Each structure stands twice: as C-alpha cells, then as structure tokens.
Amino acid sequence: MSLSAAEEDSAPEIHLPADIDWEMLDKSKFFFLGAALFSGVSGTLYPIVVLKTRQQVMLNEISSLKMASSILKFEGYRGFYRGFGTSLMGTIPARALYMGALEVTKGNVGNLATGRLGLSSASASAIANAAAGLSAAMAAQLVWTPIDVVSQRLMVQGGTGGCKASSCSVGSKTYNGGIDAFKKIIYADGVRGLYRGFGISILTYAPSNAVWWASYSIAHRLIWGCVGCYCCKKNESGYRPDGKAMVAVQGFSASFASGVSALVTMPLDTIKTRLQVLDGEGRGSVRAPTILQTVRNLVKEGGVSACYRGLGPRWASMSMSATTMITTYEFLKRLSAKSQESYA
C-alpha cells in the first residue's frame, strides 16, 4: 500500500511517483542506510527527549525553558545527551525490526483489504497503515524496552541540579554509564528489571503508532485532495508536484498525526516513564511502584494535569521526529529501490 501514491478516486489528475513496496527494496541497503539515517535523526532530537523525561519524574511541574536552563547551567551541553550512547545502540536493531514489520504488515494487510475484502483504496490504506504501525511498535519494543529503561535512568541522573529537593523525585541509583546501569538493574531486579513497564509500553506505543499511521494516511489523502482541486483547476493537463511539495505535504501530515497521537497517549507515556525510572526506595519503599501506585502518586502531586507533564516537549519531539522520520523514510526507500529489471 502506498503512503504517497495518488488515489484515482479522489484526485485523478495528481501524478505522484509510484510507491515502492517491500518486494522492490534492496534489503541490505535498506537496513544499512536506515540505521545511519535514523541514528542521525535520533541524535538531533535527543535533547528534547531528555527534557520530556525529566519533567515527567518531577514532583512539581517545571517549565521546559526552566528545565533546559537548569541543565545547561549545572551540567553543560553534555547533560542533554545523558544516556545517548546506550540509546543509540538500541536504536539500530529496534529500527530494523520496526521497518521490517512495518513494510511486511502494510503490504500483506493492504492486499487482503483491497483484494479479498474489497474495501475502497482509502479505507484499505488507513487499515493497512494502522495494522502496520501496531505490529511494528510491538516488534520494536522487544529490543527498545530494556534500552529505554537504561537510557532513561541515565537521562535523569543528576537531574536535581537547580531545583529544591522537595520538587525533585528522581529516586534512581547512581550509574557509571550504560553497562554499569545494565549490571545494577540485573543484579537488583533480574531480567524483569530491564522489562519494567513493558506491558504499558506496548499499551502506549502500539496504539500510538496505530493512531499515528492511520491519521497520517487520512491527512495525507485529504491534503493531496485539496491540493489537487486547486492545482488542477489552474493546469488542465494535470499536476505533477515537485520534491518540495512532496516533502511539505508529508511533513504537515506527520505533524498533524503526531498531535493526535500525543494527546491520546500522553498519560500512558508519563506512567510508563515513571515506572521505568523511579525506584521504590526513592519513596521509602523497598519494592518498585505498581501502575496503580504510580497513578495515585501523579494525581496526588498535581491532579489529572500531572499526567500531561512534558506534553509540550513530547509533542514537539513527536512532530519533529515524525516529520524527519517520514521524509527520511520515503527518501530511504527510493535510495534502496532495486532496478526495474530486478523485480519485473
């Protein structure tokens, strides 16, 4: 199924480049280039993720600007990249699983929806993208959850600088890098410690990805429909968008989908982060907090609004990440396409 191909029933005069499906890709090139491109994207957006994570574990709400100023003042620029090495190691295999599951599911579900079920192209595209996002997120979490646990603990380490003890609740041990954190978590909690919050991670990222890809597909179609109506009136021979127009529509669609997804799943993301970062001993307890205890603590600290701490940075991070991801992803697929003769 296509993320960018024109749909004949909605905008017949828009001539977009044909989509590249899973069978048309050179897999080795696809995964190798994908690892390099997405590692660069992760590095660019990592400071925003650090801000979001630290806001989510604070007892009292602190603005993004104040948090960023505090990190810069007390920790320097390195504070914005705590745990990045660990995160990067997990990004490569997690992205490989994500992209593979995404493309395979999208192609199979798309063919099923249009072929056997006889759905319209619009409905089939939304369903295929939602199913692909769901399966891709679930596959990636097998690798990403342990990396997330370790990297997030490194992110908040030393994060009390610049705020009073009464307003900070990091509650995690001191770690000397990712390997040390990995060892200490295994020693304290076993393998289960690395998968703390795995269930709620699935509940957060699987629906979030399904909502995102479905919203993206719908927004993408609607925008091209509007563009087609306008441009085709001016040019009776049809409309062939250039590269800038393609990127603009992809970026706007991705930003819209990120906003919808962030609002829907933000409370779950906050609970997940706290489960993965906070130790029970930080609250006078030997055991790690449960989901119910975490929810109670959040509501006690700031009501329902406490569940939305870090929404600004998360929305910004998701929007920028999604925009760069989808444009990079489409670019990657074209770089990795086989020659016409090899799959004809």
TORTOR-719186 format. One record per residue: z, x, y of N, C-alpha, C, O in turn. Coordinates in steps of 0.001 Angstrom, whole numbers, plus 500000, padded with zeros to 6 digits. Layout:
<nodes>
ZXYZXYZXYZXY
...
</nodes>
This chain:
<nodes>
500000500842498799500000500000500000500000500871501242500519501987501224
499432500375502294499246501173503499500301500888504541500684499741504775
500767501973505170501644501829506327500823501750507600501300501272508629
499603502217507525498825502324508757497428501739508670496700501735509663
497042501250507513495692500715507401495577499370508090496529498591508127
494410499111508629494201497833509319494162496719508311493669496894507197
494691495550508703494681494395507835493563493472508287493521493055509445
492652493151507366491457492419507738491740491011508233490995490467509048
492858490407507719493115489035508099493747488901509462493754487804510020
494295490004510039494982489898511316494249490600512447494319490157513594
493546491687512145492850492418513199491599493066512624491577494279512417
490548492277512359489378492790511637488595493850512373487873494625511744
488715493911513711487903494886514438488602496209514702488023497095515330
489841496359514235490523497640514400490164498519513212490397498151512061
489599499672513499489175500581512440490146501757512380489993502740513105
491147501641511504492127502709511340491759503564510137491064503097509235
492219504816510113491943505675508961492519505061507690493588504451507716
491811505225506590492288504693505310493590505375504910493804506553505197
494459504616504240495735505172503816495538506108502624494554506007501891
496479507004502451496451507952501341497579507578500397498749507677500766
497247507147499179498283506737498249498705507905497362498210509023497509
499628507629496437500249508661495608499233509440494781499368510653494620
498226508765494259497243509426493400496357510391494175495770511296493581
496251510220495466495378511059496280496067512325496797495433513147497460
497368512489496497498124513603497060498148514813496134498236514679494914
498068515981496731498329517231496022499855517380496011500449517707497039
500495517143494855501953517033494786502670518317495200503668518263495918
502165519478494749502823520740495088502800520973496596503804521374497184
501660520722497210501551520880498660502412519846499380503046520149500391
502429518628498853503184517542499459504676517875499523505300517696500570
505254518356498422506686518637498392507029519929499130508065520004499791
506171520948499026506447522220499706506395522053501229507319522450501939
505307521462501715505193521246503155506233520246503652506748520374504762
506536519252502821507534518263503202508898518882503399509604518534504346
509286519802502516510580520470502642510664521247503957511684521208504645
509589521950504298509582522733505532509606521844506778510373522093507708
508771520817506791508683519951507964509972519166508196510450519081509327
510532518597507140511719517777507302512983518612507529513952518117508105
512982519857507089514101520745507412514145521007508912515217521061509514
512976521168509503512905521357510952513379520131511707514082520244512712
512992518952511218513438517708511842514956517574511745515608517192512716
515522517888510575516973517796510376517719518725511318518748518350511878
517204519933511492517854520888512388517852520424513831518819520646514560
516776519781514246516672519300515623517667518176515906518243518114516993
517869517299514942518702516114515149520145516286514698520956515381514894
520485517414514103521821517600513528522957517443514538523969516832514193
522847517960515770523946517797516726524340516333516973525518516039517175
523376515428516958523685514014517163524474513466515982525361512631516160
524156513934514772524891513506513586526341513988513659527257513265513269
526547515205514159527907515732514336528700514859515307529859514535515047
528084514480516417528749513607517388529134512277516753530260511808516918
528208511678516036528458510385515404529606510474514405530478509606514374
529600511529513588530619511687512555532001511874513163532973511278512698
532090512692514193533400512929514813533938511678515499535141511419515466
533062510910516111533507509677516734534061508699515706535013507971515986
533471508683514529533885507735513502535253508029512912535896507125512378
535720509286512998537015509625512409538128509729513445539257510071513093
537840509444514712538864509466515736539704508192515718539193507104515453
541016508342516008541893507179516085541545506314517286541550505086517199
541242506957518404540885506243519629539428506513519980538881507564519648
538818505564520646537408505693520996537209506740522087537918506746523093
536251507611521878535903508660522839534403508601523066533635508494522110
533983508669524306532560508552524618531782509749524077532338510824523853
530498509536523876529635510597523360529588511791524305529601512942523869
529533511504525609529456512590526600530726513428526591530673514656526643
531874512749526524533146513476526497533277514284525217533762515415525233
532849513706524126532905514411522847532006515645522864532407516718522413
530800515489523383529872516620523458530414517719524363530304518901524038
530999517337525497531581518317526427532735519062525781532886520269525970
533554518337525014534686518951524322534224519970523295534782521064523206
533198519613522513532669520541521508532118521798522176532380522917521736
531358521595523238530751522730523939531810523641524539531675524864524507
532866523043525088533919523811525763534781524596524786535076525767525024
535186523969523697536141524588522789535491525296521597536112526173520997
534269524937521245533651525520520061532308526192520329531798526932519487
531740525934521501530440526501521813529321525760521099529543524727520468
528123526301521207526969525643520594527068525590519074526487524707518444
527796526523518485527929526541517029528649525299516523528453524885515380
529480524704517372530202523503516970529281522351516635529633521485515833
528099522330517241527133521263516972526396521466515645525653520592515199
526612522631515020525911522917513760526875523264512624526512523974511687
528104522757512718529039522950511614528519522235510368528173521054510417
528467522955509267528022522364508011526518522244507863526042521652506894
525753522796508808524297522621508747523678523336507551522745522823506934
524193524516507223523652525250506074523791524453504789522862524379503984
524965523857504607525197523021503421524280521808503431523685521456502413
524174521178504587523322520000504717521872520335504413521174519557503763
521419521493504882520029521896504678519721522114503199518636521772502728
520687522689502466520482522913501034520285521598500282519549521528499298
520969520550500775520830519257500121519622518480500583519105517630499858
519168518772501798518047518031502365516769518208501545516018517253501347
516527519420501074515270519708500376515137518919499068514150518203498901
516109519023498117515954518222496896516086516720497147515420515922496488
516940516331498093517111514907498381515828514313498958515434513208498586
515175515043499865513916514577500434512821514499499375511991513590499396
512825515465498443511815515447497382511975514189496526510990513518496213
513215513870496147513469512656495388513100511413496194512516510463495672
513454511446497470513191510296498344511693510022498454511245508892498257
510934511049498766509498510866498969508784510478497678507875509648497686
509208511090496563508587510753495300508833509300494913507904508577494552
510098508880494992510448507490494652509782506506495613509354505425495210
509702506889496875509100506015497889507635505726497562507218504569497523
506871506770497331505441506601497110505133505895495789504267505021495732
505853506281494719505600505665493410505943504176493437505164503349492963
507109503835493992507524502429494048506605501618494938506221500502494589
506252502173496087505396501449497023504045501116496397503534500008496566
503469502071495676502181501830495049502260500800493932501421499903493846
503278500931493070503400500019491930503740498598492363503137497638491884
504712498464493275505110497128493739503991496495494558503765495288494475
503299497295495339502192496773496132501078496226495265500537495155495539
500736496961494217499693496485493295500123495221492560499321494314492339
501402495173492183501926493992491498501901492767492409501512491674491998
502333492979493672502414491851494609501044491286494959500883490071495067
500066492152495135498733491671495511497906491246494305497126490296494377
498086491964493192497288491674492010497802490503491199497150489462491124
498970490664490591499492489638489689500079488435490426499876487291490018
500816488701491524501468487594492225500553486917493227500812485788493644
499478487601493620498512487004494536499034486765495939498581485838496611
499993487591496404500543487427497745499562487939498791498674488738498492
499735487469500011498900487960501109499212489421501376500273489919500999
498290490098502023498494491525502294499717491770503155500405492775502976
500005490856504102501165491020504974502458490930504175503343491773504327
502572489912503326503772489725502508503920490860501499505017491381501297
502825491232500877502859492303499886503292493622500507504049494380499900
502811493899501722503165495140502406504654495194502717505294496223502505
505214494086503220506638494042503554507493494194502304508478494933502316
507132493505501227507898493566499982507820494962499362508829495509498917
506610495533499338506433496866498758507215497920499526507830498800498925
507196497835500851507929498803501662509428498646501508510148499643501458
509918497402501430511346497162501242511813497703499893512849498364499812
511052497426498835511395497912497492511344499433497434512183500064496792
510360500020498107510229501482498125511408502127498846511951503130498382
511802501552499978512939502085500710514223501985499911515049502897499938
514393500890499206515584500675498374515675501708497258516715502342497085
514596501883496500514612502815495372514705504264495844515359505086495202
514052504579496965514087505950497489515497506334497920515945507451497662
516201505404498580517567505682499031518501505887497846519339506788497866
518364505069496829519229505180495653518997506500494925519949507132494468
517742506917494816517435508192494162517986509365494958518572510283494384
517804509342496271518246510452497119519765510596497144520274511710497270
520504509480497024521966509536497090522583510293495919523712510771496030
521879510413494814522389511190493692522627512638494095523567513276493620
521776513151494966521914514517495476522668514531496797523483515418497051
522385513533497639522856513599499014524350513324499165524978513896500056
524944512468498325526364512134498496527273513362498416528100513538499310
527168514232497382528015515435497372527782516335498587528729516894499140
526528516472498996526228517291500168526827516654501416527354517349502284
526743515344501498527283514604502633528796514791502739529326515004503829
529485514710501604530942514872501583531329516238502128532212516345502980
530668517287501636530989518658502052530600518892503512531409519392504292
529379518539503886528902518835505242529684518057506306529947518580507388
530058516804505999530814516017506980532217516577507182532747516527508292
532817517101506141534136517730506303534032518991507155534935519300507933
532945519702507005532741520878507849532432520468509290532820521163510229
531735519344509468531417518852510809532662518586511643532728518952512816
533652517939511021534845517533511779535907518614511812536903518473512522
535722519684511065536697520760511038536829521396512412535837521829513000
538028521451512914538240521995514253537884521021515332537834521390516505
537631519760514964537201518766515932538269518174516794537995517256517568
539521518679516687540589518151517522540667518855518865541479518488519715
539843519848519059539876520567520314539553519681521493538538518985521494
540416519703522507540141518943523710540672517536523700540467516808524671
541362517108522626541956515779522637543369515851522098543698516754521329
544198514919522490545584514903522078545689514589520594544823513933520015
546769515074519993546949514863518562547011513391518210546588512985517128
547548512580519140547677511152518878546342510434518831546253509325518303
545304511051519376543992510395519390543023511008518407541862510604518332
543510512008517633542648512664516665543186512448515259544389512557515022
542307512146514346542738511936512960541673512453512014541001511686511326
541535513758511995540556514356511105541111514428509693540434514052508736
542345514912509561543055514834508298542439515577507131542798515305505985
541541516489507370540947517235506268541457518663506268541934519172507283
541347519302505107541819520674504978540908521618505755539864521218506272
541328522874505824540516523898506473539658524575505415540151524998504370
538386524667505702537450525245504743536740526454505356536450526495506551
536479527415504508535765528610504943534327528551504438533915529348503596
533577527594504969532186527435504581531997526399503483532960525874502923
530726526117503187530381525076502241530838525350500821531310524437500143
530709526603500347531104526937498977532606526769498793533066526253497774
533371527215499802534823527067499743535218525597499735536117525198498994
534549524788500557534831523347500590534514522710499237535275521882498737
533400523099498662532993522588497350534059522894496294534435522019495514
534542524136496275535550524544495305536854523785495493537465523338494522
537280523640496749538562522977497015538514521488496686539497520917496213
537379520871496936537240519447496616537248519256495100537881518328494596
536549520130494373536530520070492913537937520296492359538370519591491447
538645521278492911539998521601492442540957520440492688541789520130491835
540845519807493836541772518738494198541451517408493523542356516715493060
540160517047493462539780515708493004538784515691491850538420514619491366
538338516865491403537332516895490358535962516502490899535759516422492110
535035516259489991533685515876490396533700514563491173532857514344492043
534648513697490863534755512418491579534945512632493076534523511806493886
535589513751493443535799514027494861534498514242495603534388513902496781
533502514811494918532199515040495533531414513745495682530513513645496515
531763512758494867531066511472494929531939510390495559531750509198495318
532907510836496377533726509872497093532831509086498055532077509665498837
532930507781497981532109506940498845530704506725498328529851506216499055
530437507115497049529086506964496511528652505498496486527532505153496863
529579504644496028529257503216495954528909502631497305527912501924497448
529740502929498303529480502376499634528305503081500302527671502518501194
528007504317499875526802504992500376525562504244499909524615504050500672
525578503826498647524471503025498125524380501705498881523292501263499250
525552501069499112525577499799499830525137499958501286524669499004501907
525290501172501824524885501436503211523409501793503290522649501152504016
523003502817502542521669503374502702520568502583501985519435502520502464
520901501982500840519866501227500128519411500004500941518211499847501167
520339499128501390519898498015502246519314498490503564518353497913504073
519909499561504121519428500091505392517975500529505286517163500240506165
517654501231504200516270501673504000515338500511503726514204500487504203
515824499537502947515002498362502668514696497606503961513555497215504208
515739497405504790515561496726506081514636497524506978513763496966507643
514834498848506991514029499704507883512549499635507517511706499389508379
512230499853506231510826499893505835510157498533505973508986498450506342
510898497465505675510325496126505847510096495836507330509044495320507709
511094496172508181510963495959509627509830496800510198509075496348511059
509725498019509709508649498910510178507278498327509845506374498326510681
507136497835508627505862497265508196505478496060509058504331495923509484
506466495189509305506210493993510119505879494367511561504911493864512132
506696495262512154506463495678513544505114496374513689504395496157514664
504779497213512709503520497951512736502330496992512752501373497175513504
502414495966511905501335494988511816501216494178513112500114493963513616
502368493729513649502358492915514863501811493683516064501038493150516860
502224494936516178501773495752517319500270495976517249499577495850518259
499757496310516061498320496528515953497554495233516176496430495252516678
498160494098515801497521492819516060497365492570517549496319492113518011
498438492881518307498382492705519770497409493685520407496628493321521286
497468494945519949496555495961520476495109495573520179494225495733521020
494882495056518964493526494675518584492977493556519443491825493597519875
493832492528519695493389491402520531492978491876521925491996491403522496
493750492817522455493482493300523814492259494220523851491362494046524677
492238495199522947491183496219522995489835495678522531488792496084523044
489851494764521565488584494264521041487893493319522019486682493112521940
488666492750522938488050491934523988487267492829524952486256492417525521
487752494053525120487115494990526034485944495722525377485042496218526053
485978495777524064484952496529523349484477495705522151485152495648521123
483331495078522288482851494167521252482483494874519953482431494241518898
482231496163520017481855496896518809483058497262517946482902497858516880
484243496911518402485442497233517640486255498323518313485838498898519318
487398498594517757488320499565518361488741500610517337489274500280516278
488495501868517666488933502977516832489981503778517602489631504554518491
491268503601517272492317504294518019492278505798517797491919506277516722
492656506535518845492735507985518705494118508360518170494956507500517900
494331509670518027495592510148517459496808509756518263497851509433517695
496687509779519603497816509439520460498234507977520279499423507659520240
497245507101520169497550505682519974498220505462518623499147504659518519
497769506157517597498363506028516271499826506446516289500685505745515754
500110507595516908501481508104516970502364507181517800503518506942517442
501830506655518914502608505764519780503030504499519038504181504072519133
502098503902518300502413502677517552503398502979516426504331502209516201
503205504077515726504137504464514672505533504700515231506522504257514649
505613505396516360506904505701516971507631504459517443508835504326517224
506918503548518089507544502320518586508014501451517422509099500872517474
507203501359516383507578500572515201508815501163514532509704500429514101
508868502490514447510004503164513829511271502955514642512339502728514073
511167503027515963512323502829516829512867501412516701514080501212516633
511972500431516669512387499040516512513095498841515169514149498206515113
512528499373514103513124499234512778514484499911512706515384499418512025
514647501029513398515927501740513403517007500937514102518155500919513656
516653500271515195517625499450515897518153498324515026519357498071514988
517258497656514333517651496564513434518545497096512317519584496510512015
518142498198511714518884498768510597520258499274511022521237499079510302
520343499918512180521618500461512663522634499355512909523797499490512529
522214498273513533523122497164513820523636496519512536524808496153512447
522765496381511553523138495709510312524132496532509495525056495972508905
523957497842509451524726498677508522525772499578509167526410500356508458
525976499507510491526910500408511155528339500334510609528930501384510355
528926499143510414530300499098509875530425499799508524531401500510508283
529447499604507645529476500257506347529393501775506488530050502500505741
528597502261507433528461503695507647529766504300508143530132505401507733
530476503588509027531760504071509532532786504159508409533504505153508299
532857503130507581533788503130506449533446504258505484534335504965505009
532151504427505194531700505495504298532106506866504808532603507694504045
531894507111506107532227508409506694533706508703506583534100509818506239
534535507697506875535979507908506793536429508164505357537289509013505121
535872507457504422536227507683503014535888509098502576536632509712501810
534770509614503058534301510934502637534996512075503377535037513201502880
535539511794504554536090512855505391537604512901505371538182513982505249
538272511743505489539715511725505662540453511902504347540115511272503345
541461512762504356542336512940503206543519512002503316543950511670504420
544042511576502191545211510709502210546403511365502861547216510693503496
546518512690502710547665513389503265547674513348504775548724513520505394
546495513118505390546430513034506845547141511809507372547447511734508561
547412510832506491548121509621506892549434509472506129549969508370506010
549943510575505620551212510544504926551127510023503505552135509598502941
549964510047502929549766509538501576549201510636500700548430511479501158
549594510619499423549094511630498501547673511291498060546838512179497889
547409510000497879546104509561497401545137509329498548545538509027499672
543853509478498239542825509198499244542800507701499535543065506898498640
542488507317500759542478505892501111541382505126500377540316505668500085
541658503865500086540661502999499455539798502356500542540064502512501733
538768501636500116537908500949501078538711499937501876538561499847503095
539569499167501198540364498144501872541327498764502877541483498252503985
541972499865502496542879500556503411542127501101504623542619501057505751
540933501611504368540123502149505464539752501057506457539820501267507669
539358499892505948539024498767506818540237498335507625540130498081508825
541396498250506968542624497858507665542982498850508765543374498453509862
542846500136508469543145501157509469542223501045510683542663501169511826
540942500810510419539976500669511508540305499476512393540319499587513619
540569498330511761540879497120512527542173497292513306542293496815514435
543140497975512703544418498225513377544238499126514589544900498941515610
543344500097514476543124501049515565542393500437516754542728500723517903
541390499591516483540609499089517611539897497786517371538941497464518077
540347497018516374539688495758516100538324495965515468538014497048514970
537521494926515493536191494992514881535319496045515565534466496658514923
535532496256516862534719497231517596534892498647517067534012499488517249
536041498923516401536263500258515841535241500576514752534918501740514516
534735499534514089533725499729513042532387500171513628531508500646512909
532242500007514950530983500359515608531101501631516446530241501909517282
532168502403516222532277503683516914531162504603516453530882504713515259
530536505255517406529418506131517071528097505404516966527103505987516531
528065504096517369526813503345517276525721503961518149524565504053517739
526103504383519366525121504991520272524452506212519660523226506256519562
525247507222519240524636508392518610523886508055517326522845508649517044
524413507093516532523716506743515288522381506081515587521375506380514944
522374505178516570521129504514516937520118505542517445518948505536517065
520615506432518325519728507472518859519226508383517746518045508728517695
520148508771516848519774509643515746518757508974514830517763509585514439
519018507698514489518098506980513604516736506771514258515701506897513604
516742506451515552515474506218516247514636507489516323513449507492515999
515286508575516761514559509839516874514164510368515501513056510870515315
515090510249514531514794510717513188513657509912512572512756510471511946
513707508585512757512678507730512180511316507967512826510290507999512146
511323508131514148510068508367514854509425509673514415508231509725514119
510239510736514378509711512030513941509397512009512448508438512633511995
510224511278511688510011511226510236508697510545509888507922511057509080
508445509393510496507259508637510102505976509325510575504973509335509860
506013509900511784504832510623512262504620511905511451503491512264511115
505732512587511142505637513784510305505177513425508903504394514150508289
505671512299508404505332511859507049503850511531506921503200511925505953
503326510813507897501899510486507872501054511752508015500022511897507361
501508512674508886500825513944509064500862514751507768499867515360507375
502036514747507100502198515463505842501248514930504772500643515710504037
501115513619504682500237513019503672498785513436503895498050513654502931
498367513550505151496989513947505428496774515440505141495701515857504707
497825516231505396497728517651505049497671517850503541497039518789503056
498332516968502802498460517130501354497399516375500562497422516399499331
496476515710501237495468514915500522494509515810499762494097516865500245
494163515368498566493161516074497781491781515819498394491610514911499207
490820516619497997489449516381498444488927515101497801489429514689496755
487938514474498406487395513233497890486925513377496443487096512460495641
486337514521496109485770514694494770486834514750493699486580514373492555
488061515229494059489084515451493045489704514177492531490269514179491437
489623513067493287490194511828492792489184510703492775489548509550492544
487916511014493016486881509976492985486641509483491574485803508607491360
</nodes>
